[in-house]
Amino acid sequence: MAGTKDRFSQRHPLLFGVMMIILAMALITGVMAFFRSMGWTPGSFALSGDKIGIVHVDGMIVDSSRVVAFIRSLEDDASVKGVLLRVNSPGGAIAPSQEIYAAVKKLNQVKPVIASYGTVAASGGYYSSCPARLIYANPGSITASIGVMAEFVTVADAMEKFGIRPEVLTTGKYKAAGTPLRNLTDAQREQMLDLMQDLHDQFVDDVAEARGMNRARVAAIADGRAVTGRQAVSLGLIDRIGTQADAIDELKKETGITGRARLVEGPVEERTFVQELMGSLKIDLSSSLHQGWSFFYK
């Protein structure tokens, strides 16, 4: 049997090598999955029993379920003394941003939550994190951008040039607003702007409440402008200039943790075996997300 294996490895060294890599990656993937299922994360083997939760809000916010579920698990875990909300998001859909906002607000009533901004925490990224007890940002972090945007494309005029005249049947004059097959009517445009204004007002109201700011002061800068972390301090939108490490040090002071603390990071991205394997081999399997014309905090 050994001679057969030797002959195979000698005759097909490339194939034999690939098979060994796949087996090794399968073993590593299994071990990593086991660690995650047990709640073990990098840094979780520190001697201290006290834990700090780290919630990552990354990329476009289009679904809040995983982030909110992880926040709730940290809220229920008595060994987690405080939570760092690490944000690196340019914004996203309105309702998911509001759901994260509500979860952060509730968590902060139970245990301290400190936010730390990476490259960008704008629009929905800012909205979802502003209930934190303290907000840290790098001087060059991009934040704020308080406003609502809707974008869509109409192809009605182009289709007519080719002799194509689509029919769109609805039960009300506002029902087809935003369809690419028909230009907006004046009434539809007015109704859509009214809808956006209400969403905008919700954004301003929540920021003012979370930050303890006068609403008029928030409204004055809620014109969609993005600002740097340094500018955000003077505007009252964040509290301090500092790195993620600075935010963790402050969180340890807030919670009375001395020395190293166990870190519980999430939410863990659920991936298939093939995705884990390809990720280990540095093969990018990600695909672009079509966002349509929904309303976004962006």
Contacts in CASP RR format, 6 or more apart in sequence:
PFRMAT RR
TARGET T0000
AUTHOR 0000-0000-0000
METHOD contacts of the structure
MODEL  1
MAGTKDRFSQRHPLLFGVMMIILAMALITGVMAFFRSMGWTPGSFALSGD
KIGIVHVDGMIVDSSRVVAFIRSLEDDASVKGVLLRVNSPGGAIAPSQEI
YAAVKKLNQVKPVIASYGTVAASGGYYSSCPARLIYANPGSITASIGVMA
EFVTVADAMEKFGIRPEVLTTGKYKAAGTPLRNLTDAQREQMLDLMQDLH
DQFVDDVAEARGMNRARVAAIADGRAVTGRQAVSLGLIDRIGTQADAIDE
LKKETGITGRARLVEGPVEERTFVQELMGSLKIDLSSSLHQGWSFFYK
8 16 0 8 1.000
9 16 0 8 1.000
21 281 0 8 1.000
22 277 0 8 1.000
25 276 0 8 1.000
25 277 0 8 1.000
25 280 0 8 1.000
25 281 0 8 1.000
26 273 0 8 1.000
26 277 0 8 1.000
28 280 0 8 1.000
29 273 0 8 1.000
29 276 0 8 1.000
29 277 0 8 1.000
29 280 0 8 1.000
32 276 0 8 1.000
33 276 0 8 1.000
35 41 0 8 1.000
36 268 0 8 1.000
39 264 0 8 1.000
41 263 0 8 1.000
41 264 0 8 1.000
41 265 0 8 1.000
41 266 0 8 1.000
42 263 0 8 1.000
42 265 0 8 1.000
43 260 0 8 1.000
43 262 0 8 1.000
43 263 0 8 1.000
44 51 0 8 1.000
44 262 0 8 1.000
44 263 0 8 1.000
44 264 0 8 1.000
45 262 0 8 1.000
46 260 0 8 1.000
46 261 0 8 1.000
46 262 0 8 1.000
47 260 0 8 1.000
48 257 0 8 1.000
48 259 0 8 1.000
48 260 0 8 1.000
48 261 0 8 1.000
48 262 0 8 1.000
49 79 0 8 1.000
49 261 0 8 1.000
49 262 0 8 1.000
50 79 0 8 1.000
50 81 0 8 1.000
50 255 0 8 1.000
50 257 0 8 1.000
50 261 0 8 1.000
50 262 0 8 1.000
51 77 0 8 1.000
51 79 0 8 1.000
51 80 0 8 1.000
51 81 0 8 1.000
51 261 0 8 1.000
51 262 0 8 1.000
51 263 0 8 1.000
51 264 0 8 1.000
52 80 0 8 1.000
52 81 0 8 1.000
52 82 0 8 1.000
52 83 0 8 1.000
52 84 0 8 1.000
52 248 0 8 1.000
52 251 0 8 1.000
52 252 0 8 1.000
52 255 0 8 1.000
52 257 0 8 1.000
52 261 0 8 1.000
52 262 0 8 1.000
52 263 0 8 1.000
52 264 0 8 1.000
53 74 0 8 1.000
53 80 0 8 1.000
53 82 0 8 1.000
53 83 0 8 1.000
53 84 0 8 1.000
53 263 0 8 1.000
53 264 0 8 1.000
53 265 0 8 1.000
54 83 0 8 1.000
54 84 0 8 1.000
54 86 0 8 1.000
54 263 0 8 1.000
54 264 0 8 1.000
54 265 0 8 1.000
54 266 0 8 1.000
55 67 0 8 1.000
55 70 0 8 1.000
55 71 0 8 1.000
55 74 0 8 1.000
55 83 0 8 1.000
55 84 0 8 1.000
55 85 0 8 1.000
55 86 0 8 1.000
55 266 0 8 1.000
55 267 0 8 1.000
56 86 0 8 1.000
56 88 0 8 1.000
56 265 0 8 1.000
56 266 0 8 1.000
56 267 0 8 1.000
57 67 0 8 1.000
57 85 0 8 1.000
57 86 0 8 1.000
57 87 0 8 1.000
57 88 0 8 1.000
57 89 0 8 1.000
57 100 0 8 1.000
57 125 0 8 1.000
57 128 0 8 1.000
57 129 0 8 1.000
58 88 0 8 1.000
58 89 0 8 1.000
59 88 0 8 1.000
59 89 0 8 1.000
59 90 0 8 1.000
59 91 0 8 1.000
60 89 0 8 1.000
60 90 0 8 1.000
60 91 0 8 1.000
60 92 0 8 1.000
60 289 0 8 1.000
60 291 0 8 1.000
61 89 0 8 1.000
61 91 0 8 1.000
61 92 0 8 1.000
61 93 0 8 1.000
61 96 0 8 1.000
61 97 0 8 1.000
61 100 0 8 1.000
61 124 0 8 1.000
61 125 0 8 1.000
61 128 0 8 1.000
61 297 0 8 1.000
62 92 0 8 1.000
62 93 0 8 1.000
62 96 0 8 1.000
62 289 0 8 1.000
62 291 0 8 1.000
63 96 0 8 1.000
64 95 0 8 1.000
64 96 0 8 1.000
64 97 0 8 1.000
64 99 0 8 1.000
64 100 0 8 1.000
64 103 0 8 1.000
66 267 0 8 1.000
66 270 0 8 1.000
67 100 0 8 1.000
67 103 0 8 1.000
67 267 0 8 1.000
68 99 0 8 1.000
68 100 0 8 1.000
68 103 0 8 1.000
69 267 0 8 1.000
70 266 0 8 1.000
70 267 0 8 1.000
71 83 0 8 1.000
71 100 0 8 1.000
71 103 0 8 1.000
71 104 0 8 1.000
71 107 0 8 1.000
72 103 0 8 1.000
74 80 0 8 1.000
74 82 0 8 1.000
74 83 0 8 1.000
74 107 0 8 1.000
74 264 0 8 1.000
75 106 0 8 1.000
75 107 0 8 1.000
75 110 0 8 1.000
75 111 0 8 1.000
77 264 0 8 1.000
80 111 0 8 1.000
80 264 0 8 1.000
81 111 0 8 1.000
81 255 0 8 1.000
81 256 0 8 1.000
81 257 0 8 1.000
81 261 0 8 1.000
82 111 0 8 1.000
82 112 0 8 1.000
82 113 0 8 1.000
82 251 0 8 1.000
82 254 0 8 1.000
82 255 0 8 1.000
83 107 0 8 1.000
83 111 0 8 1.000
83 112 0 8 1.000
83 113 0 8 1.000
83 114 0 8 1.000
83 251 0 8 1.000
84 113 0 8 1.000
84 114 0 8 1.000
84 115 0 8 1.000
84 116 0 8 1.000
84 244 0 8 1.000
84 247 0 8 1.000
84 248 0 8 1.000
84 251 0 8 1.000
85 104 0 8 1.000
85 113 0 8 1.000
85 114 0 8 1.000
85 115 0 8 1.000
85 116 0 8 1.000
85 129 0 8 1.000
85 132 0 8 1.000
86 115 0 8 1.000
86 116 0 8 1.000
86 118 0 8 1.000
86 244 0 8 1.000
87 115 0 8 1.000
87 116 0 8 1.000
87 117 0 8 1.000
87 118 0 8 1.000
87 121 0 8 1.000
87 125 0 8 1.000
87 126 0 8 1.000
87 128 0 8 1.000
87 129 0 8 1.000
88 117 0 8 1.000
88 118 0 8 1.000
88 119 0 8 1.000
88 120 0 8 1.000
88 121 0 8 1.000
89 120 0 8 1.000
89 121 0 8 1.000
89 122 0 8 1.000
89 124 0 8 1.000
89 125 0 8 1.000
89 128 0 8 1.000
90 120 0 8 1.000
90 122 0 8 1.000
90 123 0 8 1.000
90 125 0 8 1.000
90 298 0 8 1.000
91 97 0 8 1.000
91 122 0 8 1.000
91 123 0 8 1.000
91 124 0 8 1.000
91 125 0 8 1.000
91 126 0 8 1.000
91 127 0 8 1.000
91 145 0 8 1.000
91 296 0 8 1.000
91 297 0 8 1.000
91 298 0 8 1.000
92 123 0 8 1.000
92 124 0 8 1.000
92 125 0 8 1.000
92 296 0 8 1.000
92 297 0 8 1.000
92 298 0 8 1.000
93 294 0 8 1.000
93 295 0 8 1.000
93 296 0 8 1.000
93 297 0 8 1.000
94 124 0 8 1.000
94 148 0 8 1.000
94 199 0 8 1.000
94 295 0 8 1.000
94 296 0 8 1.000
94 297 0 8 1.000
97 123 0 8 1.000
97 124 0 8 1.000
97 125 0 8 1.000
97 127 0 8 1.000
97 128 0 8 1.000
97 297 0 8 1.000
98 127 0 8 1.000
98 128 0 8 1.000
98 202 0 8 1.000
98 206 0 8 1.000
100 128 0 8 1.000
100 129 0 8 1.000
101 127 0 8 1.000
101 128 0 8 1.000
101 129 0 8 1.000
101 130 0 8 1.000
101 131 0 8 1.000
101 206 0 8 1.000
101 210 0 8 1.000
104 113 0 8 1.000
104 128 0 8 1.000
104 129 0 8 1.000
104 131 0 8 1.000
104 132 0 8 1.000
105 131 0 8 1.000
105 210 0 8 1.000
107 113 0 8 1.000
108 131 0 8 1.000
108 132 0 8 1.000
108 133 0 8 1.000
111 255 0 8 1.000
112 133 0 8 1.000
112 251 0 8 1.000
112 254 0 8 1.000
112 255 0 8 1.000
113 131 0 8 1.000
113 132 0 8 1.000
113 133 0 8 1.000
114 132 0 8 1.000
114 133 0 8 1.000
114 134 0 8 1.000
114 135 0 8 1.000
114 136 0 8 1.000
114 247 0 8 1.000
114 250 0 8 1.000
114 251 0 8 1.000
114 254 0 8 1.000
115 121 0 8 1.000
115 129 0 8 1.000
115 130 0 8 1.000
115 132 0 8 1.000
115 134 0 8 1.000
115 135 0 8 1.000
115 136 0 8 1.000
115 247 0 8 1.000
116 135 0 8 1.000
116 136 0 8 1.000
116 137 0 8 1.000
116 242 0 8 1.000
116 243 0 8 1.000
116 244 0 8 1.000
116 246 0 8 1.000
116 247 0 8 1.000
116 248 0 8 1.000
117 129 0 8 1.000
117 135 0 8 1.000
117 136 0 8 1.000
117 137 0 8 1.000
117 138 0 8 1.000
117 141 0 8 1.000
117 143 0 8 1.000
117 229 0 8 1.000
117 238 0 8 1.000
118 137 0 8 1.000
118 138 0 8 1.000
118 141 0 8 1.000
118 244 0 8 1.000
119 141 0 8 1.000
119 142 0 8 1.000
120 141 0 8 1.000
120 142 0 8 1.000
120 143 0 8 1.000
121 129 0 8 1.000
121 137 0 8 1.000
121 141 0 8 1.000
121 142 0 8 1.000
121 143 0 8 1.000
122 142 0 8 1.000
122 143 0 8 1.000
122 144 0 8 1.000
122 145 0 8 1.000
122 226 0 8 1.000
122 298 0 8 1.000
123 145 0 8 1.000
123 146 0 8 1.000
123 147 0 8 1.000
123 224 0 8 1.000
123 296 0 8 1.000
123 297 0 8 1.000
123 298 0 8 1.000
124 297 0 8 1.000
124 298 0 8 1.000
125 297 0 8 1.000
126 143 0 8 1.000
126 144 0 8 1.000
126 145 0 8 1.000
126 146 0 8 1.000
126 207 0 8 1.000
126 237 0 8 1.000
127 146 0 8 1.000
127 203 0 8 1.000
127 206 0 8 1.000
127 207 0 8 1.000
127 297 0 8 1.000
129 135 0 8 1.000
130 206 0 8 1.000
130 207 0 8 1.000
130 210 0 8 1.000
130 211 0 8 1.000
130 237 0 8 1.000
131 210 0 8 1.000
133 254 0 8 1.000
134 239 0 8 1.000
134 240 0 8 1.000
134 247 0 8 1.000
134 250 0 8 1.000
135 237 0 8 1.000
135 238 0 8 1.000
135 239 0 8 1.000
135 240 0 8 1.000
136 238 0 8 1.000
136 239 0 8 1.000
136 240 0 8 1.000
136 241 0 8 1.000
136 242 0 8 1.000
136 243 0 8 1.000
136 244 0 8 1.000
136 246 0 8 1.000
136 247 0 8 1.000
136 250 0 8 1.000
137 143 0 8 1.000
137 229 0 8 1.000
137 232 0 8 1.000
137 233 0 8 1.000
137 238 0 8 1.000
137 240 0 8 1.000
137 241 0 8 1.000
137 242 0 8 1.000
138 229 0 8 1.000
138 241 0 8 1.000
138 242 0 8 1.000
138 243 0 8 1.000
139 228 0 8 1.000
139 229 0 8 1.000
139 230 0 8 1.000
139 241 0 8 1.000
140 228 0 8 1.000
140 229 0 8 1.000
140 230 0 8 1.000
141 228 0 8 1.000
141 229 0 8 1.000
141 232 0 8 1.000
142 226 0 8 1.000
142 227 0 8 1.000
142 228 0 8 1.000
142 229 0 8 1.000
143 226 0 8 1.000
143 227 0 8 1.000
143 228 0 8 1.000
143 229 0 8 1.000
143 232 0 8 1.000
143 237 0 8 1.000
143 238 0 8 1.000
144 221 0 8 1.000
144 224 0 8 1.000
144 225 0 8 1.000
144 226 0 8 1.000
144 227 0 8 1.000
144 232 0 8 1.000
144 235 0 8 1.000
144 237 0 8 1.000
145 224 0 8 1.000
145 225 0 8 1.000
145 226 0 8 1.000
145 297 0 8 1.000
145 298 0 8 1.000
146 203 0 8 1.000
146 204 0 8 1.000
146 207 0 8 1.000
146 218 0 8 1.000
146 221 0 8 1.000
146 222 0 8 1.000
146 223 0 8 1.000
146 224 0 8 1.000
146 225 0 8 1.000
147 200 0 8 1.000
147 203 0 8 1.000
147 222 0 8 1.000
147 223 0 8 1.000
147 224 0 8 1.000
147 297 0 8 1.000
147 298 0 8 1.000
148 196 0 8 1.000
148 199 0 8 1.000
148 200 0 8 1.000
148 203 0 8 1.000
148 295 0 8 1.000
148 296 0 8 1.000
148 297 0 8 1.000
149 295 0 8 1.000
149 296 0 8 1.000
149 297 0 8 1.000
149 298 0 8 1.000
150 192 0 8 1.000
150 196 0 8 1.000
150 293 0 8 1.000
150 294 0 8 1.000
150 295 0 8 1.000
150 296 0 8 1.000
151 293 0 8 1.000
151 296 0 8 1.000
152 178 0 8 1.000
152 180 0 8 1.000
152 292 0 8 1.000
152 293 0 8 1.000
153 180 0 8 1.000
153 293 0 8 1.000
154 178 0 8 1.000
154 179 0 8 1.000
154 180 0 8 1.000
154 181 0 8 1.000
154 182 0 8 1.000
154 183 0 8 1.000
154 184 0 8 1.000
155 180 0 8 1.000
155 181 0 8 1.000
156 166 0 8 1.000
156 180 0 8 1.000
156 181 0 8 1.000
156 182 0 8 1.000
156 183 0 8 1.000
157 183 0 8 1.000
159 165 0 8 1.000
159 166 0 8 1.000
159 181 0 8 1.000
166 181 0 8 1.000
166 182 0 8 1.000
168 176 0 8 1.000
168 179 0 8 1.000
168 181 0 8 1.000
168 182 0 8 1.000
170 176 0 8 1.000
173 185 0 8 1.000
173 187 0 8 1.000
173 188 0 8 1.000
174 187 0 8 1.000
174 188 0 8 1.000
174 191 0 8 1.000
176 182 0 8 1.000
176 188 0 8 1.000
177 184 0 8 1.000
177 188 0 8 1.000
177 191 0 8 1.000
177 192 0 8 1.000
178 184 0 8 1.000
178 188 0 8 1.000
178 192 0 8 1.000
178 293 0 8 1.000
184 192 0 8 1.000
195 295 0 8 1.000
196 295 0 8 1.000
199 295 0 8 1.000
200 222 0 8 1.000
203 222 0 8 1.000
203 297 0 8 1.000
204 215 0 8 1.000
204 218 0 8 1.000
204 219 0 8 1.000
204 222 0 8 1.000
205 215 0 8 1.000
207 213 0 8 1.000
207 218 0 8 1.000
207 222 0 8 1.000
207 237 0 8 1.000
208 214 0 8 1.000
208 215 0 8 1.000
208 217 0 8 1.000
208 218 0 8 1.000
211 218 0 8 1.000
211 236 0 8 1.000
211 237 0 8 1.000
213 236 0 8 1.000
221 227 0 8 1.000
221 235 0 8 1.000
221 237 0 8 1.000
227 235 0 8 1.000
227 237 0 8 1.000
229 238 0 8 1.000
229 241 0 8 1.000
230 241 0 8 1.000
232 238 0 8 1.000
233 239 0 8 1.000
233 240 0 8 1.000
233 241 0 8 1.000
240 246 0 8 1.000
240 250 0 8 1.000
251 257 0 8 1.000
252 258 0 8 1.000
252 259 0 8 1.000
252 261 0 8 1.000
274 285 0 8 1.000
275 285 0 8 1.000
278 285 0 8 1.000
279 285 0 8 1.000
END
